[in-house]
Amino acid sequence: MKRALITILSIALAAPSVLYGQTIGQILGQEDNINTITTAVPFLMIAPDSRAGSMGDAGVASTPDANSQHWNPAKYAFVEDEMGISLSYSPWLRNLVDDINLSYLAGYYRLDNMQTLSMSLRYFSLGEITFTNRVGENIGQYRPSEFALDAAYARLFSENWSGAVAVRYINSNLTSGQYVGGAETQVGQSVAADVAVYYQDNVDIFDRSGLLAFGMNISNIGAKISYSETLERDFIPINMRIGAAYTTELDRHNTISVMADFNKLLVPTPPIYGHDTATGQYFIVSGQDPDRGVVAGMLGSFSDAPGGLEEEIREVTASLGVEYWYDQQFAIRGGYFHEHQTKGNRKYFTLGVGFKYNVFGIDFSYLVPVEQRNPMENTLRFSMLFDFEAFANQQREG
């Protein structure tokens, strides 16, 4: 199963003729009008930490923590502690294979009351793979992997507003230099940027005081990626995430937050093709040509779906989450993630708990798909957070 999965993945990434044939079959309506948007390096969109992972992958407007780099780096401007680090680990698709995993290291440092620097490293391992050629002959053992390294700068604009920019280097080594169709494959590389804003303010809702927050992050704005000099370049997952959160204290020991995120990929939607039987050529019947530049692809992504506005709405995924804290030491979390069946059909509930003690915290999350026998079933995430300010205070008190 694993060898077949990776062989298909490698061929799809390295051989445009095969990928084109699969795409045409899909968009000609042979799969119940499924028109999924695909990009290179989709590992950039996997929720890396347990806290947001247990709240339906919602995090663009949640209260800031060390893992804000992925969700909204502008939140770092409002972080209370001077320095923090988080380490997360997630076995991935364990119902299919047993050694695919995602590791994530993130941290921040406050320069002063207005400015914060942050960094993160994401590493996605596909485990040990036996590569074979077209006739099934063994051509070697390899360990395909991908990683992204980024840094961000966040700054307060006012008492309630902040903004951030991030830069990211992406490295995707899936084929280990194998020859496909006579062409040598190579490591896919790209550079991208994020632009984010965050707003928070104390408000009264139903005669109860609380913190209302809004966030937006446009991430992975960057160059297309290719796995060979002779092949076409593919979009990376440029994504717009917007959302809101509300946090209130029930009493001096109990706090609850509710939040919602909405995501849309800012890349072209595959059009509907027709087939000229006389010439054997395919032509666009509805939609727009997906072979566009990055900026044109981003701007056109709001109006290029073959199904018009209805299909554009289907491309938006929704994340709903809730978080309860007791005495800021024990947390219970839950959430739901929804994606339309014609755009990927990911639908799942999430659960999680968190513990905070002195200088460190531990978070766990668990994913429960709506449908049984889903590849994402039983997905676990583990995160550890370190509070260096609490450690310093503990040392001084000692």
DABELVEN-V484389 format. One record per residue. RES is the residue in one small letter. SS is DSSP state (H for helix, E for strand, - for the rest). NEAR is the number of other ideal C-beta (glycine too) atoms within 8 Angstrom. Layout:
res:RES ss:SS near:NEAR
res:RES ss:SS near:NEAR
This chain:
res:m ss:- near:6
res:k ss:H near:9
res:r ss:H near:9
res:a ss:H near:7
res:l ss:H near:10
res:i ss:H near:12
res:t ss:H near:10
res:i ss:H near:8
res:l ss:H near:9
res:s ss:H near:14
res:i ss:H near:10
res:a ss:H near:10
res:l ss:H near:12
res:a ss:H near:15
res:a ss:- near:10
res:p ss:H near:7
res:s ss:H near:7
res:v ss:H near:9
res:l ss:H near:10
res:y ss:H near:8
res:g ss:H near:8
res:q ss:H near:9
res:t ss:H near:9
res:i ss:H near:10
res:g ss:H near:9
res:q ss:H near:12
res:i ss:H near:12
res:l ss:H near:9
res:g ss:H near:7
res:q ss:H near:5
res:e ss:- near:7
res:d ss:- near:5
res:n ss:- near:6
res:i ss:- near:8
res:n ss:- near:14
res:t ss:- near:8
res:i ss:- near:11
res:t ss:- near:4
res:t ss:- near:11
res:a ss:E near:12
res:v ss:- near:14
res:p ss:H near:9
res:f ss:H near:10
res:l ss:H near:12
res:m ss:H near:6
res:i ss:- near:10
res:a ss:- near:9
res:p ss:- near:13
res:d ss:- near:15
res:s ss:H near:14
res:r ss:H near:17
res:a ss:H near:15
res:g ss:H near:15
res:s ss:- near:18
res:m ss:- near:19
res:g ss:- near:13
res:d ss:- near:12
res:a ss:- near:16
res:g ss:- near:18
res:v ss:- near:13
res:a ss:- near:13
res:s ss:- near:18
res:t ss:- near:9
res:p ss:- near:8
res:d ss:- near:11
res:a ss:- near:11
res:n ss:- near:17
res:s ss:H near:16
res:q ss:H near:14
res:h ss:H near:13
res:w ss:H near:13
res:n ss:- near:15
res:p ss:H near:15
res:a ss:H near:14
res:k ss:H near:16
res:y ss:H near:16
res:a ss:H near:15
res:f ss:H near:10
res:v ss:- near:13
res:e ss:- near:3
res:d ss:- near:10
res:e ss:- near:6
res:m ss:E near:10
res:g ss:E near:14
res:i ss:E near:11
res:s ss:E near:16
res:l ss:E near:9
res:s ss:E near:17
res:y ss:E near:11
res:s ss:E near:15
res:p ss:E near:8
res:w ss:- near:10
res:l ss:- near:9
res:r ss:- near:10
res:n ss:- near:9
res:l ss:- near:9
res:v ss:- near:10
res:d ss:- near:5
res:d ss:- near:7
res:i ss:- near:13
res:n ss:E near:11
res:l ss:E near:14
res:s ss:E near:12
res:y ss:E near:17
res:l ss:E near:10
res:a ss:E near:18
res:g ss:E near:12
res:y ss:E near:15
res:y ss:E near:9
res:r ss:E near:11
res:l ss:- near:7
res:d ss:- near:5
res:n ss:- near:4
res:m ss:- near:7
res:q ss:E near:11
res:t ss:E near:13
res:l ss:E near:11
res:s ss:E near:17
res:m ss:E near:12
res:s ss:E near:12
res:l ss:E near:10
res:r ss:E near:14
res:y ss:E near:10
res:f ss:E near:14
res:s ss:E near:12
res:l ss:- near:10
res:g ss:- near:11
res:e ss:- near:7
res:i ss:E near:12
res:t ss:E near:8
res:f ss:E near:14
res:t ss:E near:9
res:n ss:- near:7
res:r ss:- near:3
res:v ss:- near:4
res:g ss:- near:5
res:e ss:- near:6
res:n ss:E near:6
res:i ss:E near:7
res:g ss:E near:7
res:q ss:E near:7
res:y ss:E near:8
res:r ss:- near:9
res:p ss:- near:13
res:s ss:E near:9
res:e ss:E near:13
res:f ss:E near:10
res:a ss:E near:13
res:l ss:E near:10
res:d ss:E near:12
res:a ss:E near:9
res:a ss:E near:15
res:y ss:E near:11
res:a ss:E near:15
res:r ss:E near:11
res:l ss:E near:11
res:f ss:- near:6
res:s ss:- near:5
res:e ss:- near:4
res:n ss:- near:6
res:w ss:E near:10
res:s ss:E near:15
res:g ss:E near:13
res:a ss:E near:18
res:v ss:E near:11
res:a ss:E near:15
res:v ss:E near:10
res:r ss:E near:13
res:y ss:E near:10
res:i ss:E near:17
res:n ss:E near:10
res:s ss:E near:12
res:n ss:E near:10
res:l ss:- near:13
res:t ss:- near:12
res:s ss:- near:10
res:g ss:- near:6
res:q ss:- near:11
res:y ss:E near:7
res:v ss:E near:12
res:g ss:- near:7
res:g ss:- near:4
res:a ss:E near:11
res:e ss:E near:7
res:t ss:- near:12
res:q ss:- near:9
res:v ss:- near:7
res:g ss:E near:15
res:q ss:E near:9
res:s ss:E near:12
res:v ss:E near:10
res:a ss:E near:14
res:a ss:E near:10
res:d ss:E near:16
res:v ss:E near:10
res:a ss:E near:16
res:v ss:E near:11
res:y ss:E near:17
res:y ss:E near:10
res:q ss:E near:9
res:d ss:E near:8
res:n ss:E near:6
res:v ss:E near:8
res:d ss:E near:6
res:i ss:E near:8
res:f ss:- near:3
res:d ss:- near:3
res:r ss:E near:7
res:s ss:E near:7
res:g ss:E near:12
res:l ss:E near:11
res:l ss:E near:12
res:a ss:E near:15
res:f ss:E near:11
res:g ss:E near:19
res:m ss:E near:12
res:n ss:E near:14
res:i ss:E near:12
res:s ss:E near:12
res:n ss:E near:11
res:i ss:E near:11
res:g ss:E near:12
res:a ss:- near:9
res:k ss:- near:10
res:i ss:E near:14
res:s ss:- near:11
res:y ss:- near:13
res:s ss:- near:11
res:e ss:- near:6
res:t ss:- near:4
res:l ss:- near:11
res:e ss:- near:6
res:r ss:- near:7
res:d ss:E near:10
res:f ss:- near:11
res:i ss:E near:16
res:p ss:- near:13
res:i ss:- near:17
res:n ss:E near:12
res:m ss:E near:10
res:r ss:E near:15
res:i ss:E near:9
res:g ss:E near:16
res:a ss:E near:10
res:a ss:E near:15
res:y ss:E near:12
res:t ss:E near:10
res:t ss:E near:12
res:e ss:E near:8
res:l ss:- near:6
res:d ss:- near:5
res:r ss:- near:3
res:h ss:- near:5
res:n ss:E near:10
res:t ss:E near:10
res:i ss:E near:11
res:s ss:E near:14
res:v ss:E near:8
res:m ss:E near:17
res:a ss:E near:12
res:d ss:E near:16
res:f ss:E near:11
res:n ss:E near:10
res:k ss:E near:10
res:l ss:E near:11
res:l ss:- near:10
res:v ss:- near:11
res:p ss:- near:12
res:t ss:- near:14
res:p ss:- near:10
res:p ss:- near:14
res:i ss:E near:11
res:y ss:E near:11
res:g ss:E near:8
res:h ss:E near:9
res:d ss:E near:9
res:t ss:- near:5
res:a ss:- near:4
res:t ss:- near:5
res:g ss:- near:6
res:q ss:E near:6
res:y ss:E near:7
res:f ss:E near:8
res:i ss:E near:10
res:v ss:E near:9
res:s ss:E near:6
res:g ss:- near:11
res:q ss:- near:10
res:d ss:- near:6
res:p ss:- near:9
res:d ss:- near:4
res:r ss:- near:9
res:g ss:- near:5
res:v ss:H near:11
res:v ss:H near:6
res:a ss:H near:8
res:g ss:H near:15
res:m ss:H near:11
res:l ss:H near:7
res:g ss:H near:11
res:s ss:- near:13
res:f ss:- near:6
res:s ss:- near:6
res:d ss:- near:10
res:a ss:- near:12
res:p ss:- near:12
res:g ss:- near:8
res:g ss:H near:7
res:l ss:H near:5
res:e ss:H near:7
res:e ss:H near:13
res:e ss:H near:12
res:i ss:H near:7
res:r ss:H near:11
res:e ss:- near:12
res:v ss:- near:9
res:t ss:E near:11
res:a ss:E near:9
res:s ss:E near:17
res:l ss:E near:10
res:g ss:E near:21
res:v ss:E near:12
res:e ss:E near:13
res:y ss:E near:11
res:w ss:E near:11
res:y ss:E near:9
res:d ss:- near:7
res:q ss:- near:6
res:q ss:- near:8
res:f ss:E near:10
res:a ss:E near:13
res:i ss:E near:8
res:r ss:E near:17
res:g ss:E near:13
res:g ss:E near:15
res:y ss:E near:11
res:f ss:E near:13
res:h ss:E near:9
res:e ss:- near:10
res:h ss:- near:9
res:q ss:H near:6
res:t ss:H near:11
res:k ss:H near:12
res:g ss:- near:6
res:n ss:- near:8
res:r ss:- near:9
res:k ss:E near:9
res:y ss:E near:12
res:f ss:E near:11
res:t ss:E near:19
res:l ss:E near:10
res:g ss:E near:18
res:v ss:E near:11
res:g ss:E near:13
res:f ss:E near:10
res:k ss:E near:10
res:y ss:E near:7
res:n ss:- near:7
res:v ss:- near:9
res:f ss:E near:10
res:g ss:E near:10
res:i ss:E near:10
res:d ss:E near:18
res:f ss:E near:13
res:s ss:E near:14
res:y ss:E near:11
res:l ss:E near:13
res:v ss:E near:8
res:p ss:E near:11
res:v ss:- near:6
res:e ss:- near:6
res:q ss:- near:5
res:r ss:- near:5
res:n ss:- near:10
res:p ss:- near:6
res:m ss:- near:10
res:e ss:- near:11
res:n ss:- near:7
res:t ss:- near:12
res:l ss:E near:10
res:r ss:E near:17
res:f ss:E near:11
res:s ss:E near:15
res:m ss:E near:11
res:l ss:E near:15
res:f ss:E near:11
res:d ss:E near:12
res:f ss:H near:12
res:e ss:H near:10
res:a ss:H near:10
res:f ss:H near:11
res:a ss:H near:8
res:n ss:H near:8
res:q ss:H near:10
res:q ss:H near:7
res:r ss:H near:6
res:e ss:H near:5
res:g ss:- near:4
